[in-house]
Amino acid sequence: MANTQLLEEKYKMKNSENSYGVVAKGFHWLMFLMLSFSIVAGNFLASMPKGTEKLQAAGMHKSFGAVLMMLIMLRLLWRLINVTPKLPDGTTAVESLLANGMHWALYALMFAQPLSGMLMSQAGGHPVSFFGLFEFPLFLEQSKGAAEFFRAMHGTVWILLVVAVMGHVGAALNHHYIKKDNVLKQMTVGA
């Protein structure tokens, strides 16, 4: 009986005060993998010579960006309808504010990255397709100035996103190895 309760607690769908549920953990790690792939692919894309291969790669990059944007909206919705696990005892008000601020900054950056890419593409006169199945509605008319603005934003946001993710990872490792609390374990897939 006790083992069954442990398994139910370990693999529950929703968050609790002590841990994230499997849905939140799944979103977390899937977003990490997809963002990592998209950042590497985007940098590779930027270095490709103009031509058919670059256009095809750009189309795939945009499609994955659209998937990321949809996933971040679902992830945010899941966060809003679930309890967030409490921080460890002894967490100061400043640490709590920083942790909360970092999470919301990550959400904003993860959403801004694909959105700025989509707007850059549309302002540049290039429709955004979803894996060739359909095109997204136009949010902007073609405009060289807007395309350059969103290109700069897309480039800046990915740098801020990388820095924020590194800070997030650093904080998790600090909790695990220095503070020796359960913050990292709350988001670990097997925990």
Rosetta constraint file for C-alpha pairs under 8 A:
AtomPair CA 1 CA 5 HARMONIC 6.42 0.50
AtomPair CA 2 CA 6 HARMONIC 6.21 0.50
AtomPair CA 3 CA 7 HARMONIC 6.21 0.50
AtomPair CA 4 CA 8 HARMONIC 6.15 0.50
AtomPair CA 5 CA 9 HARMONIC 6.09 0.50
AtomPair CA 6 CA 10 HARMONIC 6.01 0.50
AtomPair CA 7 CA 11 HARMONIC 6.06 0.50
AtomPair CA 8 CA 12 HARMONIC 5.72 0.50
AtomPair CA 10 CA 21 HARMONIC 7.86 0.50
AtomPair CA 10 CA 190 HARMONIC 7.79 0.50
AtomPair CA 10 CA 191 HARMONIC 6.47 0.50
AtomPair CA 11 CA 21 HARMONIC 6.80 0.50
AtomPair CA 11 CA 22 HARMONIC 5.99 0.50
AtomPair CA 12 CA 21 HARMONIC 5.44 0.50
AtomPair CA 12 CA 22 HARMONIC 6.17 0.50
AtomPair CA 13 CA 21 HARMONIC 4.79 0.50
AtomPair CA 13 CA 22 HARMONIC 5.08 0.50
AtomPair CA 13 CA 23 HARMONIC 5.59 0.50
AtomPair CA 14 CA 20 HARMONIC 6.96 0.50
AtomPair CA 14 CA 21 HARMONIC 4.51 0.50
AtomPair CA 14 CA 22 HARMONIC 7.01 0.50
AtomPair CA 14 CA 23 HARMONIC 6.80 0.50
AtomPair CA 14 CA 24 HARMONIC 7.58 0.50
AtomPair CA 14 CA 82 HARMONIC 6.66 0.50
AtomPair CA 15 CA 19 HARMONIC 5.95 0.50
AtomPair CA 15 CA 20 HARMONIC 4.31 0.50
AtomPair CA 15 CA 21 HARMONIC 4.29 0.50
AtomPair CA 15 CA 22 HARMONIC 7.97 0.50
AtomPair CA 15 CA 24 HARMONIC 7.37 0.50
AtomPair CA 15 CA 82 HARMONIC 6.09 0.50
AtomPair CA 15 CA 83 HARMONIC 5.89 0.50
AtomPair CA 15 CA 84 HARMONIC 6.63 0.50
AtomPair CA 15 CA 85 HARMONIC 6.91 0.50
AtomPair CA 16 CA 20 HARMONIC 6.25 0.50
AtomPair CA 16 CA 21 HARMONIC 7.10 0.50
AtomPair CA 16 CA 83 HARMONIC 6.22 0.50
AtomPair CA 16 CA 84 HARMONIC 7.00 0.50
AtomPair CA 16 CA 85 HARMONIC 5.87 0.50
AtomPair CA 17 CA 83 HARMONIC 6.74 0.50
AtomPair CA 17 CA 84 HARMONIC 6.41 0.50
AtomPair CA 17 CA 85 HARMONIC 4.09 0.50
AtomPair CA 17 CA 86 HARMONIC 5.43 0.50
AtomPair CA 18 CA 85 HARMONIC 5.06 0.50
AtomPair CA 18 CA 86 HARMONIC 6.38 0.50
AtomPair CA 18 CA 186 HARMONIC 7.10 0.50
AtomPair CA 19 CA 85 HARMONIC 5.41 0.50
AtomPair CA 19 CA 185 HARMONIC 7.99 0.50
AtomPair CA 19 CA 186 HARMONIC 4.54 0.50
AtomPair CA 19 CA 187 HARMONIC 7.08 0.50
AtomPair CA 20 CA 24 HARMONIC 5.98 0.50
AtomPair CA 20 CA 25 HARMONIC 6.37 0.50
AtomPair CA 20 CA 84 HARMONIC 7.38 0.50
AtomPair CA 20 CA 85 HARMONIC 6.51 0.50
AtomPair CA 20 CA 186 HARMONIC 5.73 0.50
AtomPair CA 20 CA 187 HARMONIC 5.98 0.50
AtomPair CA 21 CA 25 HARMONIC 6.27 0.50
AtomPair CA 22 CA 26 HARMONIC 5.84 0.50
AtomPair CA 22 CA 189 HARMONIC 7.36 0.50
AtomPair CA 23 CA 27 HARMONIC 6.18 0.50
AtomPair CA 24 CA 28 HARMONIC 6.06 0.50
AtomPair CA 24 CA 75 HARMONIC 7.29 0.50
AtomPair CA 24 CA 78 HARMONIC 7.33 0.50
AtomPair CA 24 CA 79 HARMONIC 7.61 0.50
AtomPair CA 25 CA 29 HARMONIC 6.25 0.50
AtomPair CA 25 CA 187 HARMONIC 5.67 0.50
AtomPair CA 25 CA 188 HARMONIC 7.09 0.50
AtomPair CA 25 CA 189 HARMONIC 6.30 0.50
AtomPair CA 26 CA 30 HARMONIC 5.88 0.50
AtomPair CA 26 CA 189 HARMONIC 7.75 0.50
AtomPair CA 27 CA 31 HARMONIC 5.85 0.50
AtomPair CA 27 CA 71 HARMONIC 7.64 0.50
AtomPair CA 27 CA 75 HARMONIC 6.23 0.50
AtomPair CA 28 CA 32 HARMONIC 6.24 0.50
AtomPair CA 28 CA 187 HARMONIC 7.95 0.50
AtomPair CA 29 CA 33 HARMONIC 6.22 0.50
AtomPair CA 30 CA 34 HARMONIC 6.08 0.50
AtomPair CA 31 CA 35 HARMONIC 5.80 0.50
AtomPair CA 31 CA 68 HARMONIC 7.21 0.50
AtomPair CA 31 CA 71 HARMONIC 7.61 0.50
AtomPair CA 31 CA 72 HARMONIC 7.79 0.50
AtomPair CA 32 CA 36 HARMONIC 6.04 0.50
AtomPair CA 33 CA 37 HARMONIC 6.12 0.50
AtomPair CA 34 CA 38 HARMONIC 5.99 0.50
AtomPair CA 34 CA 64 HARMONIC 7.94 0.50
AtomPair CA 34 CA 68 HARMONIC 7.22 0.50
AtomPair CA 35 CA 39 HARMONIC 6.04 0.50
AtomPair CA 35 CA 68 HARMONIC 7.62 0.50
AtomPair CA 36 CA 40 HARMONIC 6.29 0.50
AtomPair CA 37 CA 41 HARMONIC 5.94 0.50
AtomPair CA 38 CA 42 HARMONIC 5.77 0.50
AtomPair CA 38 CA 61 HARMONIC 6.79 0.50
AtomPair CA 38 CA 64 HARMONIC 7.24 0.50
AtomPair CA 38 CA 65 HARMONIC 7.36 0.50
AtomPair CA 39 CA 43 HARMONIC 6.26 0.50
AtomPair CA 39 CA 158 HARMONIC 7.32 0.50
AtomPair CA 40 CA 44 HARMONIC 6.20 0.50
AtomPair CA 41 CA 45 HARMONIC 5.93 0.50
AtomPair CA 41 CA 61 HARMONIC 7.08 0.50
AtomPair CA 42 CA 46 HARMONIC 6.22 0.50
AtomPair CA 42 CA 61 HARMONIC 6.88 0.50
AtomPair CA 43 CA 47 HARMONIC 6.61 0.50
AtomPair CA 44 CA 48 HARMONIC 6.53 0.50
AtomPair CA 45 CA 54 HARMONIC 6.65 0.50
AtomPair CA 45 CA 57 HARMONIC 6.77 0.50
AtomPair CA 45 CA 58 HARMONIC 6.81 0.50
AtomPair CA 48 CA 54 HARMONIC 6.15 0.50
AtomPair CA 49 CA 54 HARMONIC 6.81 0.50
AtomPair CA 50 CA 54 HARMONIC 5.89 0.50
AtomPair CA 50 CA 55 HARMONIC 7.71 0.50
AtomPair CA 51 CA 55 HARMONIC 6.39 0.50
AtomPair CA 52 CA 56 HARMONIC 6.21 0.50
AtomPair CA 53 CA 57 HARMONIC 6.08 0.50
AtomPair CA 54 CA 58 HARMONIC 5.93 0.50
AtomPair CA 55 CA 59 HARMONIC 6.18 0.50
AtomPair CA 56 CA 60 HARMONIC 6.42 0.50
AtomPair CA 57 CA 61 HARMONIC 6.14 0.50
AtomPair CA 58 CA 62 HARMONIC 6.13 0.50
AtomPair CA 59 CA 63 HARMONIC 6.21 0.50
AtomPair CA 59 CA 128 HARMONIC 7.41 0.50
AtomPair CA 59 CA 129 HARMONIC 6.89 0.50
AtomPair CA 59 CA 131 HARMONIC 7.29 0.50
AtomPair CA 60 CA 64 HARMONIC 6.17 0.50
AtomPair CA 60 CA 131 HARMONIC 6.54 0.50
AtomPair CA 61 CA 65 HARMONIC 6.11 0.50
AtomPair CA 62 CA 66 HARMONIC 6.21 0.50
AtomPair CA 62 CA 114 HARMONIC 7.81 0.50
AtomPair CA 62 CA 117 HARMONIC 7.42 0.50
AtomPair CA 62 CA 118 HARMONIC 7.07 0.50
AtomPair CA 62 CA 128 HARMONIC 6.49 0.50
AtomPair CA 62 CA 129 HARMONIC 7.25 0.50
AtomPair CA 62 CA 130 HARMONIC 7.60 0.50
AtomPair CA 63 CA 67 HARMONIC 6.39 0.50
AtomPair CA 63 CA 128 HARMONIC 7.49 0.50
AtomPair CA 63 CA 129 HARMONIC 6.35 0.50
AtomPair CA 63 CA 130 HARMONIC 4.83 0.50
AtomPair CA 63 CA 131 HARMONIC 5.51 0.50
AtomPair CA 64 CA 68 HARMONIC 6.18 0.50
AtomPair CA 65 CA 69 HARMONIC 6.19 0.50
AtomPair CA 65 CA 114 HARMONIC 4.93 0.50
AtomPair CA 65 CA 117 HARMONIC 7.75 0.50
AtomPair CA 66 CA 70 HARMONIC 6.30 0.50
AtomPair CA 66 CA 114 HARMONIC 6.50 0.50
AtomPair CA 66 CA 118 HARMONIC 7.96 0.50
AtomPair CA 66 CA 130 HARMONIC 7.11 0.50
AtomPair CA 67 CA 71 HARMONIC 6.10 0.50
AtomPair CA 68 CA 72 HARMONIC 6.06 0.50
AtomPair CA 68 CA 110 HARMONIC 7.94 0.50
AtomPair CA 68 CA 111 HARMONIC 7.93 0.50
AtomPair CA 68 CA 114 HARMONIC 7.01 0.50
AtomPair CA 69 CA 73 HARMONIC 6.37 0.50
AtomPair CA 69 CA 110 HARMONIC 7.58 0.50
AtomPair CA 69 CA 111 HARMONIC 5.76 0.50
AtomPair CA 69 CA 114 HARMONIC 5.96 0.50
AtomPair CA 69 CA 115 HARMONIC 7.10 0.50
AtomPair CA 70 CA 74 HARMONIC 6.34 0.50
AtomPair CA 71 CA 75 HARMONIC 5.92 0.50
AtomPair CA 72 CA 76 HARMONIC 5.95 0.50
AtomPair CA 72 CA 107 HARMONIC 7.19 0.50
AtomPair CA 72 CA 110 HARMONIC 6.91 0.50
AtomPair CA 72 CA 111 HARMONIC 6.38 0.50
AtomPair CA 73 CA 77 HARMONIC 6.17 0.50
AtomPair CA 73 CA 111 HARMONIC 7.77 0.50
AtomPair CA 74 CA 78 HARMONIC 6.11 0.50
AtomPair CA 75 CA 79 HARMONIC 6.17 0.50
AtomPair CA 76 CA 80 HARMONIC 6.21 0.50
AtomPair CA 76 CA 107 HARMONIC 7.41 0.50
AtomPair CA 77 CA 81 HARMONIC 6.40 0.50
AtomPair CA 78 CA 82 HARMONIC 6.20 0.50
AtomPair CA 79 CA 83 HARMONIC 7.42 0.50
AtomPair CA 79 CA 84 HARMONIC 7.45 0.50
AtomPair CA 85 CA 186 HARMONIC 7.91 0.50
AtomPair CA 87 CA 91 HARMONIC 6.56 0.50
AtomPair CA 87 CA 96 HARMONIC 7.48 0.50
AtomPair CA 87 CA 183 HARMONIC 7.27 0.50
AtomPair CA 88 CA 181 HARMONIC 6.88 0.50
AtomPair CA 88 CA 182 HARMONIC 7.47 0.50
AtomPair CA 88 CA 183 HARMONIC 7.30 0.50
AtomPair CA 91 CA 95 HARMONIC 6.11 0.50
AtomPair CA 91 CA 96 HARMONIC 6.46 0.50
AtomPair CA 92 CA 96 HARMONIC 6.17 0.50
AtomPair CA 93 CA 97 HARMONIC 6.11 0.50
AtomPair CA 94 CA 98 HARMONIC 6.11 0.50
AtomPair CA 95 CA 99 HARMONIC 6.06 0.50
AtomPair CA 96 CA 100 HARMONIC 6.12 0.50
AtomPair CA 97 CA 101 HARMONIC 5.92 0.50
AtomPair CA 98 CA 102 HARMONIC 5.95 0.50
AtomPair CA 99 CA 103 HARMONIC 6.32 0.50
AtomPair CA 100 CA 104 HARMONIC 6.38 0.50
AtomPair CA 101 CA 105 HARMONIC 6.01 0.50
AtomPair CA 102 CA 106 HARMONIC 6.09 0.50
AtomPair CA 102 CA 164 HARMONIC 7.42 0.50
AtomPair CA 102 CA 168 HARMONIC 7.38 0.50
AtomPair CA 103 CA 107 HARMONIC 6.37 0.50
AtomPair CA 104 CA 108 HARMONIC 6.19 0.50
AtomPair CA 105 CA 109 HARMONIC 6.07 0.50
AtomPair CA 105 CA 164 HARMONIC 7.86 0.50
AtomPair CA 106 CA 110 HARMONIC 5.90 0.50
AtomPair CA 106 CA 161 HARMONIC 6.97 0.50
AtomPair CA 106 CA 164 HARMONIC 6.67 0.50
AtomPair CA 106 CA 165 HARMONIC 7.50 0.50
AtomPair CA 107 CA 111 HARMONIC 6.19 0.50
AtomPair CA 108 CA 112 HARMONIC 5.96 0.50
AtomPair CA 109 CA 113 HARMONIC 5.98 0.50
AtomPair CA 109 CA 157 HARMONIC 6.38 0.50
AtomPair CA 109 CA 158 HARMONIC 7.91 0.50
AtomPair CA 109 CA 160 HARMONIC 7.53 0.50
AtomPair CA 109 CA 161 HARMONIC 5.92 0.50
AtomPair CA 110 CA 114 HARMONIC 7.32 0.50
AtomPair CA 110 CA 161 HARMONIC 7.14 0.50
AtomPair CA 111 CA 115 HARMONIC 6.30 0.50
AtomPair CA 112 CA 116 HARMONIC 5.74 0.50
AtomPair CA 112 CA 154 HARMONIC 7.88 0.50
AtomPair CA 112 CA 157 HARMONIC 7.10 0.50
AtomPair CA 113 CA 117 HARMONIC 6.35 0.50
AtomPair CA 113 CA 154 HARMONIC 5.79 0.50
AtomPair CA 113 CA 157 HARMONIC 5.88 0.50
AtomPair CA 113 CA 158 HARMONIC 6.45 0.50
AtomPair CA 114 CA 118 HARMONIC 6.12 0.50
AtomPair CA 114 CA 154 HARMONIC 7.88 0.50
AtomPair CA 115 CA 119 HARMONIC 6.16 0.50
AtomPair CA 116 CA 120 HARMONIC 5.90 0.50
AtomPair CA 116 CA 150 HARMONIC 5.44 0.50
AtomPair CA 116 CA 151 HARMONIC 7.34 0.50
AtomPair CA 116 CA 153 HARMONIC 6.46 0.50
AtomPair CA 116 CA 154 HARMONIC 5.33 0.50
AtomPair CA 117 CA 121 HARMONIC 6.13 0.50
AtomPair CA 117 CA 150 HARMONIC 6.94 0.50
AtomPair CA 117 CA 151 HARMONIC 7.11 0.50
AtomPair CA 117 CA 154 HARMONIC 5.83 0.50
AtomPair CA 118 CA 122 HARMONIC 6.19 0.50
AtomPair CA 118 CA 128 HARMONIC 6.55 0.50
AtomPair CA 119 CA 123 HARMONIC 5.90 0.50
AtomPair CA 119 CA 139 HARMONIC 7.18 0.50
AtomPair CA 119 CA 140 HARMONIC 6.83 0.50
AtomPair CA 119 CA 147 HARMONIC 7.32 0.50
AtomPair CA 119 CA 150 HARMONIC 6.42 0.50
AtomPair CA 120 CA 124 HARMONIC 6.07 0.50
AtomPair CA 120 CA 146 HARMONIC 7.15 0.50
AtomPair CA 120 CA 147 HARMONIC 4.64 0.50
AtomPair CA 120 CA 148 HARMONIC 7.20 0.50
AtomPair CA 120 CA 149 HARMONIC 7.64 0.50
AtomPair CA 120 CA 150 HARMONIC 4.73 0.50
AtomPair CA 120 CA 151 HARMONIC 5.55 0.50
AtomPair CA 120 CA 154 HARMONIC 7.87 0.50
AtomPair CA 121 CA 125 HARMONIC 6.49 0.50
AtomPair CA 121 CA 126 HARMONIC 5.13 0.50
AtomPair CA 121 CA 127 HARMONIC 6.60 0.50
AtomPair CA 121 CA 128 HARMONIC 6.91 0.50
AtomPair CA 121 CA 147 HARMONIC 6.97 0.50
AtomPair CA 122 CA 126 HARMONIC 5.07 0.50
AtomPair CA 122 CA 127 HARMONIC 5.45 0.50
AtomPair CA 122 CA 128 HARMONIC 6.93 0.50
AtomPair CA 122 CA 138 HARMONIC 6.69 0.50
AtomPair CA 122 CA 139 HARMONIC 7.39 0.50
AtomPair CA 122 CA 140 HARMONIC 6.11 0.50
AtomPair CA 122 CA 141 HARMONIC 6.96 0.50
AtomPair CA 122 CA 142 HARMONIC 6.50 0.50
AtomPair CA 122 CA 147 HARMONIC 7.66 0.50
AtomPair CA 123 CA 140 HARMONIC 5.74 0.50
AtomPair CA 123 CA 141 HARMONIC 5.76 0.50
AtomPair CA 123 CA 142 HARMONIC 4.24 0.50
AtomPair CA 123 CA 143 HARMONIC 5.07 0.50
AtomPair CA 123 CA 144 HARMONIC 6.76 0.50
AtomPair CA 123 CA 146 HARMONIC 5.90 0.50
AtomPair CA 123 CA 147 HARMONIC 4.72 0.50
AtomPair CA 124 CA 142 HARMONIC 5.58 0.50
AtomPair CA 124 CA 143 HARMONIC 6.35 0.50
AtomPair CA 124 CA 144 HARMONIC 6.28 0.50
AtomPair CA 124 CA 146 HARMONIC 7.96 0.50
AtomPair CA 124 CA 147 HARMONIC 5.16 0.50
AtomPair CA 125 CA 141 HARMONIC 7.53 0.50
AtomPair CA 125 CA 142 HARMONIC 5.01 0.50
AtomPair CA 125 CA 143 HARMONIC 7.74 0.50
AtomPair CA 127 CA 135 HARMONIC 6.62 0.50
AtomPair CA 127 CA 136 HARMONIC 7.31 0.50
AtomPair CA 127 CA 138 HARMONIC 7.50 0.50
AtomPair CA 128 CA 135 HARMONIC 5.58 0.50
AtomPair CA 128 CA 136 HARMONIC 5.76 0.50
AtomPair CA 129 CA 133 HARMONIC 6.94 0.50
AtomPair CA 129 CA 134 HARMONIC 5.58 0.50
AtomPair CA 129 CA 135 HARMONIC 4.15 0.50
AtomPair CA 129 CA 136 HARMONIC 6.15 0.50
AtomPair CA 130 CA 134 HARMONIC 5.54 0.50
AtomPair CA 130 CA 135 HARMONIC 6.09 0.50
AtomPair CA 130 CA 136 HARMONIC 7.34 0.50
AtomPair CA 142 CA 146 HARMONIC 7.94 0.50
AtomPair CA 142 CA 147 HARMONIC 7.77 0.50
AtomPair CA 143 CA 147 HARMONIC 6.04 0.50
AtomPair CA 144 CA 148 HARMONIC 6.20 0.50
AtomPair CA 145 CA 149 HARMONIC 6.20 0.50
AtomPair CA 146 CA 150 HARMONIC 6.14 0.50
AtomPair CA 147 CA 151 HARMONIC 5.99 0.50
AtomPair CA 148 CA 152 HARMONIC 6.15 0.50
AtomPair CA 149 CA 153 HARMONIC 6.19 0.50
AtomPair CA 150 CA 154 HARMONIC 5.87 0.50
AtomPair CA 151 CA 155 HARMONIC 6.24 0.50
AtomPair CA 152 CA 156 HARMONIC 6.09 0.50
AtomPair CA 153 CA 157 HARMONIC 5.88 0.50
AtomPair CA 154 CA 158 HARMONIC 6.34 0.50
AtomPair CA 155 CA 159 HARMONIC 6.67 0.50
AtomPair CA 156 CA 160 HARMONIC 6.30 0.50
AtomPair CA 157 CA 161 HARMONIC 5.88 0.50
AtomPair CA 158 CA 162 HARMONIC 6.12 0.50
AtomPair CA 159 CA 163 HARMONIC 6.29 0.50
AtomPair CA 160 CA 164 HARMONIC 6.00 0.50
AtomPair CA 161 CA 165 HARMONIC 6.02 0.50
AtomPair CA 162 CA 166 HARMONIC 6.13 0.50
AtomPair CA 163 CA 167 HARMONIC 6.20 0.50
AtomPair CA 164 CA 168 HARMONIC 6.06 0.50
AtomPair CA 165 CA 169 HARMONIC 6.07 0.50
AtomPair CA 166 CA 170 HARMONIC 5.99 0.50
AtomPair CA 167 CA 171 HARMONIC 6.08 0.50
AtomPair CA 168 CA 172 HARMONIC 6.26 0.50
AtomPair CA 169 CA 173 HARMONIC 6.16 0.50
AtomPair CA 170 CA 174 HARMONIC 6.05 0.50
AtomPair CA 171 CA 175 HARMONIC 6.23 0.50
AtomPair CA 172 CA 176 HARMONIC 6.25 0.50
AtomPair CA 172 CA 183 HARMONIC 6.77 0.50
AtomPair CA 172 CA 184 HARMONIC 5.43 0.50
AtomPair CA 173 CA 177 HARMONIC 5.84 0.50
AtomPair CA 173 CA 178 HARMONIC 7.65 0.50
AtomPair CA 173 CA 184 HARMONIC 7.25 0.50
AtomPair CA 174 CA 178 HARMONIC 5.11 0.50
AtomPair CA 174 CA 179 HARMONIC 6.32 0.50
AtomPair CA 174 CA 180 HARMONIC 7.99 0.50
AtomPair CA 175 CA 179 HARMONIC 4.76 0.50
AtomPair CA 175 CA 180 HARMONIC 5.71 0.50
AtomPair CA 175 CA 181 HARMONIC 5.74 0.50
AtomPair CA 175 CA 182 HARMONIC 7.33 0.50
AtomPair CA 175 CA 183 HARMONIC 6.18 0.50
AtomPair CA 175 CA 184 HARMONIC 6.78 0.50
AtomPair CA 176 CA 180 HARMONIC 4.71 0.50
AtomPair CA 176 CA 181 HARMONIC 5.82 0.50
AtomPair CA 176 CA 182 HARMONIC 6.77 0.50
AtomPair CA 176 CA 183 HARMONIC 6.96 0.50
AtomPair CA 176 CA 184 HARMONIC 5.98 0.50
AtomPair CA 176 CA 185 HARMONIC 7.93 0.50
AtomPair CA 182 CA 186 HARMONIC 6.17 0.50
AtomPair CA 183 CA 187 HARMONIC 7.37 0.50
AtomPair CA 184 CA 188 HARMONIC 6.46 0.50
AtomPair CA 185 CA 191 HARMONIC 5.82 0.50
AtomPair CA 186 CA 191 HARMONIC 6.60 0.50
AtomPair CA 187 CA 191 HARMONIC 7.34 0.50
